[in-house]
Amino acid sequence: MAARVLGVLSGAAAAGVISSIYWKKEIESLRLRSFEEMDELSKVIKLENQVIQEAAIREIEESHRTALSNAYEEVLQSPNPPTPEGMQEVFPFEELPPNPGIIRHVKDGNFIIGYDPYLHAPRWVIERITRESVTGTASRKGVRFFEDKNLPNSLRVSNASFGGYTRGHMASAGAHKEDKKALVSTFVMSNIVAQDGTNNASDWLRLELWSRELAKEYGQVIVLNAIGIPTIEKDTPSRTPTANNPNRPDTTRRRSRGYVSYSTVNNGKAWSAVPNLLLKAVCVPNLGDDGKACVAFFVTANKPNPSKDKRIITFQCTREDFERASGIHNAFVRAQAMPNYLITRCKDPPTFYQPIIGKPVVGSDDLDY
């Protein structure tokens, strides 16, 4: 009897163990299926979030493109030629530099362009830089260069015309960041010159940064940017013998002659003259004696600068040299030349370019390739 009872109990225990193992397997199977379902659900949710995020990004980008497109159009609606009020706001002196052919007042960017229709390039650009425009937060992300439709089609420069050169701002983008429209306005092609990459990223950039520091210090500066175009080449003497001396070439009649030449960039449809020199006159109003404006003049060559000395003072030139190279006379007729005083007001900016290596340092967002 006792043995029978023990057998029944053993069988029940064994059945219980088997049942426990079965249910453990079922529970584990359910748990695995649950994990798989949760994983699938997680993937679905992640995909849905990705779709929503991409749609939001597309909407933002489309809104950004629309805003930029509107900004381009609004910039092109700036008065042309400038009104006397607009001219005085940017350049508070007696008169503008000589008109090279077409004058454009880009009101949104607070600068005036003197465009040469023969060279297809700006001869000069005057910009008013303020503390607000320099310290603004407008971003150049997504901003592109665009043609100046205020100019006749035959006189415009396209974005594709600068093979081998950077697109160099005359009125710099970094000095007009008070709002998006002001920043966009500096990308109009009538404000752009064919500029050597090393000049754009080193010498010229340092002058731009220094000018902005002056604007921060004094509230505003007036900057006249200009180009020097021609290269004068001496004529070779004629090899035709003279009547008096048949064995010598005629040097007397041709020794004072020369040729004026300049390089161009051309994409087959539009071309532009390449400057040999880039010049900048930086003026701080009401800083000199008796409230006169204080001005300093600078010149850089539009080519790599092998010198290791990149101090601002090394680019300094006289008023006469500036006028001779730019062809602009008496633009700052009431300004007092105090270059050394101005140069000592702000520290030399850092060098962003290493000419020996030939590679721009990452982080310099003023480079336009």
Helices and strands as residue ranges (DSSP letters): H 2-76, H 84-90, E 102-106, G 107-109, E 111-116, E 121-130, H 131-135, G 153-155, E 166-169, G 173-175, H 180-185, G 189-191, E 192-195, H 197-198, I 199-203, H 204-218, E 220-228, E 231-234, E 238-241, E 249-250, E 258-261, E 263-266, E 271-274, E 277-284, G 289-291, E 293-301, G 312-315, E 316-317, H 319-326, E 335-337, H 339-343, E 353-354, E 359-360
